[in-house]
Amino acid sequence: MKLGVCYYPEHWPEHTWPEDARRMKALGISVVRIGEFAWSRLEPDNRNQFQFEWLNNAIDTLWAEGLEVVLGTPTATPPKWLVDEIPSILAVDEQGHQRGFGSRRHYCFSSQEYRTECTRIVTKLAQQFGKHPAVNAWQTDNEYGCHSTIVSYSHDALTSFRLWCRQRYDSIDQLNNAWGNVFWSMEYRHFDEIDLPCGAVTELNPAHRLAFWKFSSDQVASFNKLQTDILREHSPGRDILHNYMGNFTEFDHYTTAADLDIASWDNYPLGFLDRDLADPIDQQKWFRTGHPDSSTFHHDLYRGVGRGRMWVMEQQPGPVNWAPHNPAPLPGMVRLWALEAFAHDAEVMSWFRWRQLPFAQEQMHTGLLLPDSTEDTACNEIRQLVSDLDTIGHDHQRLCDVAIVFDYTGDQICRIQPQGQNFDPLQWVMQIYTALRQSGVNIDIVPAGTDLSPYKLVVLANSISIEDGLLKRLKEFTGHTIIGPRCGSKTEEYAIPDSLPPGNLQQIIPIRVTRVESLPGFAATTSLRLAHTANRWRERIESTIEPADFFDDGWGYYYRHNNVHYLNSCLDPMSLKDFMLGRLQDAGINTIDCTEGLRLSHYGSLTFAFNYGPAPQTLQYSAEYLLGQANLAAGEVAVWCNAS
């Protein structure tokens, strides 16, 4: 795993660049990302009046120290002169208000004029720097969708959406039938009548909303492909990647990743905990460490998005500036997060940022250096990390017996009509992941098109609409399959299947869901024999199969047919852990009980133990430790070699 950092030479006097590069190299940094927000310095006054000399000097300076460069395309921040000249490039929100200039990500993916400008600037950049020996990789844009910017309700989006509908449906009658527009007299006479799904009196048609989400996701993919085609032409042999975000499902990452070589992502464990996790008990437990499964869930997810290749492009080194609260990490966590990324096959660990900025929106965001260039606390942990990686070595292979199939469309279907305000589809998948990881197993998170044969256990967590290819692979799969609640409950056009849920999954397990209920927090119900508690969601099943247990009102709980298991409710954390442990044992997978904040990762012949706290842990393994020891304080790591 190489170590990297995000650097903004345009923010600092040029005479400081050589010393910065020297210090990066001395710290153990070998990869530097630059340029992703620099359009106003590359083309400051007008179209085609480029100023590349400063960027060339910056790249040469980094290369002189042997540092590799990831060069970002600057399309996330169109400059003021361009916005003033072509205001239609700005996105429009759901209320019809045009987004303003003054921050970032203010463009509309559907603007053809903006795509023309992006083609121009990316082409010039690629021609100028594409064959520079320092440029080892490219990053397209920056954090697609950050600040809720995937969807735009502009005139360009409306025009493009109507065209997308024409291409998807043979006729307007087919669209009306697919969307169920006979309901509430929503039928259209022709494609030019189709509106964007906004501004209605009450709930909009879920099929219309899903179609618009798919269209918006496709716009991201085509926008990204526009750039990758240019970069491959003018900068052959370089990797191309994009930096995705944590806890973010607002477009289909698999579709965009099809034109990329690597999936990278931006990891801010403390920020995610405080911004996205509502449970106050969990927030208190993991206040300075982040949730013990947040980082690894995303490592495993993005490794799947990247078809086996994953980087961490931005890693939190200290307090951030954007969460509701911004505490400092527990000492040791910068090192722990990095070693954890290594154990989950990260090729690069890159910190954001090199030096804390004393001005503008992110001045309170920590860097590796303070604004006066003195070292902040993360630097010593990075030095220790460099020594750790030398000790561990690099010839390892991560193997997994368990796969979770992750579906971005399924996630969106559940968000459009959650049928219960306490059901968050991503959190449910992460709870399944946590329940499995508490048994000490490695997990792959994979798209529906993945070959399932290498695995012993496959979990469908949010596969709400089942495509034929996935069904075929499930029929051929000889291991154990867990089907979670709501899977197979909708068609691709957002309707209940004719055969009732779980739709065509009935070909591998003979059940029918005849009723569903979403439960408020006070209405949890417990199965009689297994003592598993259902909360948030429960399904009533008709089947020739006897359930494994019953709830006290007679509803059956958990159905099994051969190696296929159907879980017909959401479970509380302890029940879910016990349920998943049973299925791991059914599949013949070795398990290790991980208590509280202890997590294990297996990497070749090595086992890593990570203590997220909040209490010390004593490892019950007789081993010769490469790193650490049996007694682990919170924030500490141990690594040992497994007996052959």
N, C-alpha and C positions, 0 to 999 in steps of 0.2 A: 504494500500500500504506500503510494507516494503521499507526501504532505504538501498542502497548498495553502494559498491565501488569496483573498480578494483585495485588489489594489486599485487605487484611483489616482494615477499620476497627475491628471488634470487638476486635482485638488491641492497640489503641493508645488512649491518652487522647483524648477528643474534641477537646480544645484543639489537638491536633497536626494534625487533619485539614485545616484550611484551608491550612496551610503545605505539607503533602504535596501537595495538589491544585495549588497554585501551582507547586511545583517540577516536578511531572509535566508540566504545560503548558509550562513553560520548557524542559524537556528535549526536547520534541517529541512527547510522549505525547498521544493523543487518545481512546483507548479504554481503559476500566478495567473489569475483571471483579471482581465482589464477590458475597458472600452464599452461596456454594455449600456452606459448612460451618457455617452460623450457626443451625441449628434451636434449639439450647439457649438462644440469646439472643433468638430471635423468640418462643419459647413456653417460658419457663424453668421454670415450675412445674407447669402442668397444661394439659389440653386446653382450647383456645379462650380462654385468657388471654394474648392476644397483646401483645407489646411491640414495636411498629413504629416508635416515635418515633425511636429511635437510627438505624435504617436510613434513615428518611425524611431525617433530618438529614445523614447521610453522602451520600445521593444528591443532596440539595440543594447540599451543599458542593462536590461534584464538578461539578455542573451550573453552578454559579456561575463556574467557570473554563472553561466550554465543553467539558467532558469528557463523552463518551458513556459510558453504562453498559451492560455486559452483566450482567444479574442472574441468578444461579444459583438453581435450586431446591435446597433443602437436604436432599434425600432420601437422599444418600449417608451421612448421619450421624444416624440417629434418636437422640434424647436418652435419658438414663438413665431418666427417669420413664416414658417410653413403653415401653422394653424391660422394665422391672419390671412394668408393668401388663399387657403382652401379650408374654410371653416367646416365644410361638410365632412371632413375626416374625423370630427369629434363624435364620440358615442352619444347616444340619447338614452336617458333612463326611462323607467316604466311610466313615470308621470309625464313624459314628453319633454323633459328639460335636457338641454344639451349640456354635456359635461364641459367643465371649464378648464382652461390652461392654469398651470401653477403647481402641479405635482407630477404624476406619472400615469402611464397606462390610460391615457385619455383618448385613444383612437378607437375607431369602429372596425372590427375585422371585415365587415362587408363593404367598406369603402373601396371602390375600384381605383379611385384617385390616390388613396393612401397606398394601396398595393403598388401602384406605378412608382410612387416616390420611394417605397421600400426596395423595390427592384433596383432602382437607380443607385441608392446609397450602398446597398449590400454588394452590388456588382463592382462598384468603385473600390470598396474596401477589399473585396476578394482579389481583384486585379492588382491592387497595390501591395497587399501583405500575404496573399494566399500561398506564396512559395517561399516566404521568409523562413529560414531554418528554425527560428525560435517558435513559430506558430505551430503547435502540436495538435491543437483542436480548436473548434469553433463552438460558441454557444449562441443559439438562435434566440434573439429577443431576451426577455427576462420575466420569469414567473407568469406565464400565461394565466390570465384570469384573476390575478391578485386584485383586491379591492372590489370584487364582484363586477368584473369587466368582461366576462365572456359574452353575456347577452347585451345586445344593443337594439333599441326600438327605433332606429333611424329609418329614413326613406330608403336608403340603400339596402338596409336589412330587409325591409318589406319587399322590395323588388326582387332581391336574391332569394328570399323565402318562397315567394310565389313560383319562381323558376325551379327551385328545389322540389316543390310539390308537383309541378308538371312532370319533372323527370322521374319522380318516385311513383306516381299514380298514372294509369293509362287514361283516365278520364275524371271529370269532376264528380260523376256518379260514383266511381270507385272510391274516391276520397271521402265523399259523404257517407258511403256505406262503412268504410273502414273506421271513420271517426264516430259513427253513430249520430250524425248530425240531424237525423229526424227528431231527436230529443230536443225539446224546447224550440222547435222551428229554426234550427241553426244551419239549415241546408244552404249551400252556395249554388249559384247558377253557372258560374265559370270561375276559373282560377284567379282572375283579376279582382274578384270580390273578397278574396281571403284577406283577413286582417291579421295583425300580430296579436298574440294572446295577452292583452292588457286592457285595463280601463273598463272592464265589464262591471255590472252591478253587483254580481255575486260570483260564485265559483265558476271558473272557466272550464271548458271541456278538457278533461285530462289527456285525451288522445291528441288534441290540438297542442297542448302544452308539451307533451312528449315529443311530438314531431318538431316543434320549434327548438326544443333542447337538442335533438339530434342534428337538426340543421346548424345550430350555433356551434355545436361540437365539430361538425364537418368543416365549418368556416375556419376554425382554429387549425385543423389539419391541413387544409389547402393553403392557408397563410404560411404555415411552417414549411410546407413543401416548396412553395415559391422560393424561399430562402435556401433550403438545402440543395435544390437543383442548381442554383447559382454557385454555391460554395463547392459543390462537387466538380463543377466544370472548371473553375478557376483555382481551386486549392485541392487538387487530388491527393488522396492518401492520408488526409487528416480526418480524425474522428469529428463527428458532429453530434452535439448533445443539446438538451434543453434542461433548465433547472426547474423542476416541478416543486410543489409545496406540500406541507404536511396537513392532514385533515382536510383535504380539498378534493372534491369529486365533481366539480361543475362542468367538466367536459370529459370525453372518453380519451384517457391518456394512451390507451393501446393504439388507437387510430393515428394519433399524432406521432407516436413512437415508431410507426412503421417506416418512416423516412429518416430516422435517427440511428446512430450507432450505439449510443449510451443513454441511459436514463440517469440523470443526476437530480438531487433534491436538496432542499434547504431545511436544515434541522435545528429547531429552536425548542428544546424540550421544556424549559421552564415557561416560555411564552405560551406554548400549546396547552400546558397544564392549566394555566390561569385563565386563558381565553376560552378554551373549548371544553373543559371538563367541569361539569356542574356540581359534582358530588363534593361537598365541603370536607368530608372526612378524608377522601383521597387527596384533595388539594392540600390538606394539612400534613398528611403522611409524606407526600412527595414534593413538598414545598421547595426544597433546594436541589432535588435530583431529577425531577421530571418523573412521569409515570414509568414504571419499569418495563412496560411493553410498548410504549409509544415509539421510541426510536427504532426498535427492531421490527415492529410491524411495518414501518415505512421502508426500512432497508429491504425486507423480504418482498414487499409489494413492488418497489421500484426495480429490484433485481428481476422480477417477472416482467415488468413493463419494458425493461431494457434487454429482454431476451438473454439474461445471464450477466449483463454488464451494468454496474451501478457505481456512481460516485456520490459523495456528499459534497456539493458545491459550496454550501454555506453552512457552517457549524457555529453554534452559539459558544463564545469564549468567556462570557460574563453577563452582566445584566443587559437586557435589551431595552428598547424604548417604546414598544408598541402594545404591550400587554396591559391589562388592567392594573397589575402590580409587576414590578420588575426586580425581583431579588437576585442576589449573587448566588452562583452555584456553590454547593458544598465543596470544600477543598478535595481535590482528586477527581471531580466529575469530568473535567475537560479531558483528562487522560482516559477515564473509564469510557466515556462516549466514543472516543476514538478507537480504543481497543475493541469495543463492541462492534463498531462499524467494520473493523478488520475481520472479526470473526464471522461477519455476515457478508463477506466477499466484496467489500468496497475496494475499488481500485485506487481511489484518491479520497483523502480527507482534507477539506479546505475550510479554513476559518474565515468568518466575516467579522472583522475586516483587519487590515494591517495596522492602521492607526485610527484611533478615535477622532472623529471630525469635530472641530470646535464651532461649526456653524450649520445652519439649515435644519431640516426636519429630523435628521438622525444623529444630532450631536450628543444625545444621551445614550447612544448605542456603543457598548464597549468594543474595543479592538484589542489586538495583541500588544499595541503600544498605546500609551496615553497621548493626549494631544501635543504634549511637549516632547514626544519621542522617547520618553523613558519607558521601560518595560512594565506591562501590567502582569498580573499574577499568572495568567495562562502560560506565559513563556517557559517558566520552570517546569510546568507539567508537560509541555511539548518536548523539552529536552529529555525528560524521563521517558516519554513515549518513544523517542528515537532509539534510546538504549533498549527499551522493551522489545521493539520490533526487530532489532539486531539479535536479541536473545532468542526470540520465538522462531525466527527464520520465515521463509515465504513459500515453501513447497508444500502447500496444504490444499485439500479439496473438501468443499462443504457438500455433504450428502444429506438428503431428507427423505424420510419415510412417509411424511404427511404433507398433503397439499390442501390449501383452501382455494377454491375457485372464486375469483373476485370479478364482479360484473358492474361496470360503471352505469350501464343502462338500468340494471336492476336497482341500483342505489337511487337513481333519479325517479324511477317509478314509485318507490316508497316515499320519496320526498313530495311528490306531486299530490298523492293521497295517502298520508301516513295512517289514516283511520285510527288515530290516537296520538295526542300531542306529546306523550312521553316516549314515543318510539323514534329513535334516531337510527337510521339504517347503518351508518358507518360505525357508530358506537356498538351496535349489536355484533357486527363482524369482529370488531376489536375485542369484545368480550369473549367471543368464541376463541380468538387467537390467544388471549390471556389464559383461558381455561386449559388449552392445549399446552401452552408454554410452561404452565405451572407443573406439568408432569415431566419437564426436562427434555422435551423432544425438539428437534429441528423442524422448521416449517418452511415450505415454499408457498408463496401466494402467486397464483397463476391465472392467465386468461382462459376463457372457455375453450379455445382452440388447442390447448396444450395436450400432448401425449400423456396419458395418465398411467401408462403401464409401469413406470419406475416406482410407483408409490404403493404403500400397503393400505393407506387410509386417505380418502378424498372427502372433503367437506364442501357441500354447496351451501353457502351462507346467505347470498343475496342474488341467486340466479332466478329472478322472478319470471322471466320469459325464457323458455328453454329452446335453443336452436337445435336443428336436426343433427348437426355435427356433434354437439355435446352429448345428445341422447345416444347416438351411436357409440361414442367412446365409453359412456357409462354402461351400456349393454355388454360391451366387450371386456370391461374392467373386471379383473378377478379378485381384487382386494375388497375392502369394506368401504361403503359409501354412506355418509350421513347427509340427509336432506333436511335442511332447516325449515322452520315455519315460513310461509308465504312463497316458498320456491314453487315455480310452475303455476302460479296463481293468475297470471295474465298472459295474453297473447302479445305479439310484437306491436299490435295496434291498440294496446291498453284495453282489452276486453276480457271478461271472465271466459275461460275455455268452455267449449260446448260440453265437454265431459266433466266439468267442474275441476277445481284445483285438486291435485297438482298437475293437471293437464296431461301432457304426453309422458310425464314421469310415471303415470299409472302403468306404463309398459314395463317398469322394473319393480313396482310395488303396488299391489292392488288395494288402493284406498281412494276414498272420495271425501273432500272437505265439504261439509254441508252447512257449516255455520262458523263464523269467526267472531271473536269479541276482543276488544281492547279494554284493558283493565286500568283503573286508576290506582295510585300507589297504595291505598288502604284495602284494596280488594284482592290481594295475592291469595292463591289457593294452593294447597299442598297435596301431593299424591299420597295414597293411603299406605302403601307398602315401602316404596323407595324413599319416601319423605323428601321428594324434590318439589321445590316451591316454584310455581309459575307466576310471573308478573308481566304486566304490559300487554301480553298477547296470548290467546289460546284458540285452538281450533277443535271443532267437533268432527269426528271421523266416522264414516261408514266403511266397513271392511269385513271380509271373511276372516281376516287375521284377528286373533285375540290381542288386545293391548297388553303391554308388559305390566301396566298398573292402571288404577282408576283414581279420579278425583272424587271427593265426597259427594258430588252431585251426579255421579254416574258417567261423566265424560271420561273417555279412555285417555290414557297417557302413554305415549311412545309405542310405535309400531315397528316390528322387524319382519322382513321377508328375506330369507336366505342371508346374504351379506349386505342388504340394503336396510338402513335404519331411518325412520322418519320421526323427527322430533317436532311435535305439534304444538309447542308453546315456547315462549321465551322464559328462561329460567334465571333465578337469582345467581350471583357469582358462585356460591358454594355448591349449589345444586348442579350448575353447569360444569364446574370442575369435576364433580363426581361422575356426571354423565359421560363426559369426554374421556375420563380415565377408564371407564368401563369399555368404551369403544376402542381405545388404544390397546387394551388387553385383549379384546376380541380379535384385533388385527395382528396380534403377536408382536407388538412393538414394546421394547424395553422402556420403562419409565423410571423417573426419579422424582420424588416429591420435593418441590421447591416451595419453601415456606415464605410467607410475607414478601419481602422485597428481593429475595435471592433468585437469580436467573442463571441458567446454564446455556452455553452454546458449544456445540461440538464441531470442530474444524480439523478434518483429517484425524490424526492420532492425538490431537490436543483437545482438552476440555477447558473452557473458560468459565469462571464463576464471577458474577457481578453482583455486588451488594448495594442495592438501592436504598437500604435502610428500611424503616427508620432506626432499627436496632442492630447491634452487632450480630454476626452470624458465625457459627462454628461449623466448618465443613466436616462431614463424616466420611472422608475418603483417605485411605492410606496411599499416599502418593509422594513422589519427589517433585516439589513445586519448581517450575521454571520462573514463575513470578508469584509474589505474595506468599501467603501462608494459610494454615487451616483456620486461624482466627481472623475474620474479616470485619473491620469497622465499616460503617456506612461510607460509600464512595470508594471502597477498595476493590481490587481485582486479584484473583488468583488464577494461574494457568498451570496445568500439569499434563504430563504425557500418559495416555491410557496404556494399560498393560496390553501387550500384543496377544 
